[in-house]
Amino acid sequence: MSETEEMNQPLYRFLHLCWEYPPNGSGIGQYIESISSGLRALGHYTVIVTSRAEGFPELEILPNGKILRIYERKDIGSKWVAEKVLEIASEEKIDLIEAPEHFGEAGVLLREKQRPPVMINCRYNDVLLQARYAQAHYPWQKLMIQLARVRQWKLHLRERYSIEHADLLAAPSRIMMEGLRNQGVKIPERTAVLPKPLIPLKEWDNEESDRPTVLLLGRIDIGKGIGFLPEMIRQVKAEVPNVLFEIAGGDSYARGLGDCRDWLEKQLVAEKDHIHFTGHLNRPEVDAAYRRAWVVIVPSKWDTSPTTVLEAMQRKKAIVASPFGGMAEYVEGTGNAIEDPHTAKFASAIVSFLKDEEKRKQVGAAGRQKAFDVFLPETCANQYIEFVNQILNPTV
């Protein structure tokens, strides 16, 4: 799009429907916060309809927009939320509604005939078998996951319905869109891969702990790859004897295993001197954890577009990530490592970075440059507008 075309772009009014929004939820909510801020920075107007949060007002006014915290998690997918969203859309003269496929939040809304166009953005995608079974460490857990899915059949029908009946469908990585097609999900005609933006951390003086430190940041969760850690740590400490693995984030529950942290600690008894569980971290504590890290790892069994990758790139950190999800697309061209955590190559990549400070600096600088060239909210918002013009302003 030329500079002249950008200047002639109409200004739109968007409504983002999502239960997750800071302080509730995690990556999906951060996406909504970032893309909404980018759209507002370009002059568009955004209304965020989201869940109530303790200590936060029901109505929060923003420059070029507002946040309405009006429903509870139990209300997701309900008729009254859909009716309320349509009422707000009418009052605010909304041009387009965006919602994630997760929980099928727009499933009921899409059945309404009198409504603005709806864009579904695939952020989590339990519809994908690979993403669903990423929560299984042992083969027998897959049966338990399927049984749980049967019990939640209404929710999963909403998720699939929202994907297949969206007016526009977006995903943050090519691999996710390809996965939907390969699995036989009926894909709408209008689709796009729209990178995940992240509000920039403009000032950052990179530091490292005195002790070689590897950071795994996120939920302690089977899908995040915690099952790979015992062998990975043994391999790394054989080459770097004083290495420390920091596991930062809250606990989660896995079917058949119970609390994931308890399960993991039992697997790591022999490595206890090389492990530090930080628990849940607030934002300043997250920054401190990044400062200590020499290498950030993302050994996920499936991860659509983890915020950790973008945060680490902004902070000039060397990254070793798995190929299962969108990580490779995000670090492409930076020199950061993509390796299969099922193999010894993942641990070897960690060791390579730990032993080579200059290499860490080079990939860190390249990652930060790409984060600011490609993943800023305004940059991603321009791509967003170019996509939605297909339905809002097809003559552009």
Secondary structure, DSSP 8 states (H G I E B T S, - for coil): --HHHHHT----EEEEE-S-BTTBSSHHHHHHHHHHHHHHHTT-EEEEEEE--TTS-SEEEETTEEEEEEE-GGGTT-HHHHHHHHHHHHHTT-SEEEEESGGGTTHHHHT-SSS--EEEE-SS-TTSHHHHHTT-SSTTHHHHHHHHHHHTHHHHHHHHHHHHT-SEEEESSHHHHHHHHHTT----S-EEE----------------SS-EEEEES-B-GGGTGGGHHHHHHHHHHHSTT-EEEEES-B-EETTTEEHHHHHHHHTGGGGGGEEEEES--HHHHHHHHHH-SEEEE--S-BSS-HHHHHHHHTT-EEEE-SSBSHHHHHTTS--EE--TTSHHHHHHHHHHHT-HHHHHHHHHHHHHHHHHH--HHHHHHHHHHHHHHHH-TT-
